[in-house]
Amino acid sequence: MLAQFRSSRPLICAFVLVLIATCGQQALAQSDDPANGETDPIKLFERGQDAHAKGDTKLAIQLYEAALKLRPEFPEAEFQRAMILVGTDRQAEAIDGFKRAVGLRPDWTLAYSKFGIALARPGSFDRDAEPILRRAIELDAQDLQATVALASIRQRAGDYKEAIKLISTATDLKSATAETWRS
């Protein structure tokens, strides 16, 4: 009996190795698909938000993109993806995402505000940012960030009168900070 077991040991070892390799391939295949077969865009979006909150921006982008693939008209996923991309070297993609988000939800103040702020970075697209920021302020007159960004654009354009008027308005807002006053 012992001799029979010894002769079957290599066969058992081979079987175990094949089993381990197969399981490993399955695990790798699943990790390549961040959606993990999920077909509900809302669940993918929520998983993207969780990954984003944990600082895993790469996974978050993949999950937002998977949600958008399933539901192309999903402004929240466009917005969240753009918010991550704006801090990377993928600015053009971020701007496109913001455009789609506000196009899908034309009354969304936060999307207009962040879109305008992304465009208003020094050396960027001031002319494009101004109407976006004005729309954000039109939708929410209390939008401190949009007001300050628009004041900065007007200052860079040499329109100091409007820049001072805007920053003065900003300092009157409840959410004004020391940074607002310093501006």
C-alpha positions, 0 to 999 in steps of 0.5 A: 500500500505504501508503495502504491501511495509513493507511486501516486504522489507525483500524480497528486502533486501534479493535480494540486499544481494544476488546481492552484494554477487554474484558481490563480488564473481565475483570480487574475481574470477577475482582477482585470475586470474591475466591474467583476461582471456587475451589470448595474451601473448604480452599483458600479458607481457606488463602488467607484465612489468607495474606491475614490474615497479610499484614494484608489483613483485608478480603480474609481475611474475604471468603475465610473467608466464601466458604469458609463458603458452600461448607462451612457447618460449618467451625469453623476458618473461623468462628473465624478470621473472628471473630478478625478481626471482634472487633477491628472495629466488627462485635462482634456478628458476631464473637460469633456466629462464636465461638458457631458455632465452639465449637458445631461443636467443643465441645472447642476450648480456643482458641476458648472462650478467645478467645470468652470474652476477647471477651465479657469486655472491660470494659463488655461481657457479663461474665455471658456471658463467665464460663461460656465462660472457665470452660469454656476453663479446664476444657478447659485448666487452663494457659490463662493468658489465660482465667484472667486474663480470668476473674480480671478479671471476678470483680474487676469483680463485687466477688468479690476472693477468687476474683479473687485465687485466679484471678490467683494460679493464673495466676502459677503457670502456666509461661506467666505474664508480668510482666503477669500478675504486675502484675495 
